[in-house]
Amino acid sequence: MTATDPALTALANGWAALYVLYGRIEAHIERALQSKHELSVREYSLLDVLSRQHDGEGGHLQMKQVADAVVLSQSATTRLVSRLEDRGLLSRYLCPTDRRGIYTDVSEDGLRLLEQARPTNDAALREALDEAARNPELAPLVTAVKAVNPPALLRRG
């Protein structure tokens, strides 16, 4: 394939459109969460992922799993956890069965903030998708996003 190959150009254009859609959605949600709850999209995502943990087998996530779920590096995730811990929204403790492991839980204040922020996040996501759907280049991607069945890690439960 050459750089002028139509298939490669189509893929590049598709990726560019997906990136534009992602950027618009993230920026819209970021503005809403920051203005109403003083939370970033990443902070909200981290609280949301960690709030789904449970005490059963495999119920607590390792930092690598958390990083993958919020799409950050492990070091960036650790810094984000530290910031939210400093705000009293998270707590860390040693794994009772493996003293090398550290678990992170959402505090009561963090759960309260997450529940207050969830409707804002959901409304901002719907607004951003509705706005993008009016753009002919982004509309097919919006349709695809709405059709996705989320992986088990991302399901609320």
N, C-alpha and C positions, 0 to 999 in steps of 0.2 A: 504494500500500500504506500502511496505517496501522500504528501501533505495536502494535495488537491483532490484526493480520492473522495467522491461524493459520500460514500458510507462513513468515512472518517469525519468529514465535515458535518454530517447529520448527527453523529454521536457527540461531537464537540458542541454543536448547537443545542442538543438536548441537555447535555450537562450544564451548559451556560444557563438555560432556562430553569433547570432544577435549582441551580445555585441562586438565581435571582428570586425564585419563589421562596426558598429557605430564608434568604436574607430579609425579604419583606415580612415574612411571618415572624421571624425572630425579633426584628426591630419593633414591630407592632406590639407583640407580647411584652417585650422589654419595657417599652414606654408605659404600658398599662400597669405592669407589676411594680415598676419603680415609683410611679406617681401615687399609687394607692396603697402600696405595702412595703416600700423600700426594699424590694427584693429584685435581684437580677434573674434572668431566665435560668441561668446555671444554678443559682441558689434554690430557686423553686424546684427545678428538676431534681436536685440532690435531695431536698427534703421529701419530695414525692417518692423517689426511689427508696429511700431509707424508711419511709413510713410503711412500706409494704412488707417489711421484714416480720418474721414471726419466730417464736421460740422452738418450733418443731425442727425436725431433721432438715438440715440445709437451709434453715430459715434466715440465717444471718449471712450477709454478703461480705466477702473479702474485698479489700480496697481495689484490687484489680477488677473485680466484677462491678463494683460501684463506678469506677472510672469508665469502664466500657459502657455502662448504662447511661451515663451523663455525657459521653463522648468527649472525655478529657484525658490527658495523660495522668498517670498515677501521681506524679508530683503536683500537678495542678489541682487534682482532686484532693490531695492531702492539704494543700494550702486553703482550698475552699472549705473543707471540713474544719480546719483550724479557725477560719474567720467566723463561721457559723457557731462554732463552739464558744468562741469569745463573746458572741452575742447572746449566749445562753439558749440557742436553738437546738444544739446537739450535745451529746456527751459520748465520751469514748471510755472503753474499759477493756481489760484483758479477757481474752477468750478463756472460759473456765476449764476447757479440756486441752488447750494448747496455749501455753503461756507466751508463745511467740506471736500469736494472733491478737489483733486489736479489733474490736467491734465498735460500731458507731450506731447510736440510737438517737431518734428524734425526741427532744424533751417535750414536756407538756406545753411550754410556750411555743416550741416549734410546730407542734401538731395544731395548736390554736391558730397560729399564723398561716399555716398551710391550708387549713379549712377556710379561713377568711380569703385567702388568695386564690383558691381553686376556681371559684366562679369568675373571677377577673381573668385568669388564665384561659379558661374555657371560652368565655365571651370574646376575648381578644383573638383567640385562634379562629373562632367562627367568623369574626369580622374580617380578619386578614384573608382567610380562604374565600369568603364571599367577594371581597374586593378583587382578589387575584382571578377568580372565575370569570370576571367581566373582561379580562384581557385574553384575546383569542390565542395568544401564544402560550399562556399559562393555564388556560381552562382544562386542557387534557391532563395536565399534571395534577390539578386540583381534583379532578374526577378520580385519578389513580390514588391519590392520598386518601380520599374518602372511602375507597374500596379496600384499603389495606386492613387485614385482620392482625392486630398487634401481637407480637411474641409474648409468651407467658410472663416474662420479666416485667413487661410494661403494663400488663392488665391490672386494673384495680381489683382488690379482692379482700 
